Amino acid sequence: MAVSLNGTHHHALVHGYSHHHGEPIAPLWSGTMNSENRLYYADNLEILRLLCEDVSIAGNVRLVYIDPPYSTGGFFQTRDFQSAYSDHLRGDEYLDFMKHRLALLYDLLASDGSCFIHLDSTMVFHVKVLMDTIFGASNFKGMITRQKCKPKNYTRTTFGNISDYILFYGKSPTSIWHRSYYEWTDEKMYKEYPYIDEKTGKRHKRVPVHAPGTRNGKTGEEWRGMMPPQGKHWQYTPDKLEEMDKRGEIYWSSNGNPRRKVFFEDSKGIPVQDIWSDCIDIENQNTISTGYPTEKNPLILQRIIEACSNKGDIVLDCFAGSGTTLEVASNLERRWIGVDVSETAITTILKRFGHGTKPLGDFTAKKVEENTSLFEATDNHIAINKQHRIVRDFTLFSQPSYLPVFQTLLHQLDQHE
Ligand SMILES: C[S@@+](CC[C@H](N)C(=O)[O-])C[C@H]1O[C@@H](n2cnc3c(N)ncnc32)[C@H](O)[C@@H]1O
């Protein structure tokens, strides 16, 4: 049974009603009692304004990721030709649209929160300038270049465009940060850490013990009768170098030059840099998808959510699309708030929460059967991703008159109780 929504236990969720075409946005359905996650079917401007008045949310959002329209002038359809959304705002109109939303997102963020904005080259520089005024240029933490698709045969008179961009801002210098790492492959490990320690058998690399620049203090003094090379200083004081040598951490070359051993076992992995070429979009790979246009690779969200939030934190995506952010946040045990103004987006999210994603382009039962290791074909030929975790711990908010549109999908979620 879905939780009855007469509004009584939702006082913390809806702080006043908004009026969208005269009808208030209200909680329509909840999958569990006291669910703190929220999915809104509405224009995000009015929802962000509402959330700013909600004391349980304003100033408590740890992470915002948005993937708004890119001002391409295009119109987007799902893989089965349903209209999803239009991306028609251009120039100043687009910037005005973004400005109001970004200012509200800034207010919603916690002081140690972070904001990621996914864009392509059309507007990324304009939005960067906007963000510098709203968040402060000193809170700009970087721009990720993401490879969005495989190289293609480009017919235009320019280089093939395979990248898009993610702007990264902290609300303050104290924003949460957990460094992310790629796992070592054997090949990379052998290349980067080629040596084995004779005594301990430990794999390591050898790096200089000096660094550029002269120093007047101890690191510029003699060690073992040697001065640092000209124009350089020791990276450690001679005392410290002595201790390191005693511990077997210094390698002496045949002509008596010291180098420091850096052991593979102390490495946490390969730190992720700001070019991401391992998360090409789903629709560009032969893999599983909701069929929603511009659906992003969940790995992008996993990396961002793990880097800039902790379990239990609130993650907000007010351009939710197919719900990639919401599903990943849910799997990573974060609380979440999602908003989208497209009925197709909300429908896609509800299907995704119930069934997971489908093999790309495989809409026939026959194809699904070929994929049975990952998918289960049911009587009505809906492919259910067996690895999928049902998401029903949320409340759906919308104008009440839309309830019939979503009823069947909500009913399916109820079946999973
Ligand atoms: C690029 S798509 C997001 C795709 C999403 N990241 C995913 O992985 O599926 C942009 C979304 O923003 C939504 N959108 C555009 N304007 C909006 C508005 N004013 N309020 C709420 N959502 C909006 C569109 O309906 C569309 O679903």
The ligand as an ORCA input file, in Angstrom:
! r2SCAN-3c Opt
* xyz 0 1
  C      19.846     17.301    -20.706
  S      18.356     16.725    -20.019
  C      18.906     15.936    -18.516
  C      19.369     14.518    -18.720
  C      19.756     13.826    -17.434
  N      21.006     14.316    -16.910
  C      19.857     12.319    -17.614
  O      20.897     11.702    -17.299
  O      18.886     11.728    -18.076
  C      17.638     18.229    -19.460
  C      16.314     18.071    -18.736
  O      15.953     19.342    -18.189
  C      14.528     19.403    -18.196
  N      14.124     20.811    -18.046
  C      14.269     21.815    -18.944
  N      13.758     22.960    -18.445
  C      13.302     22.679    -17.199
  C      12.667     23.451    -16.185
  N      12.413     24.744    -16.351
  N      12.320     22.833    -15.036
  C      12.568     21.512    -14.849
  N      13.181     20.733    -15.781
  C      13.536     21.307    -16.936
  C      14.129     18.771    -19.517
  O      12.796     18.322    -19.482
  C      15.157     17.631    -19.609
  O      14.619     16.429    -19.106
*
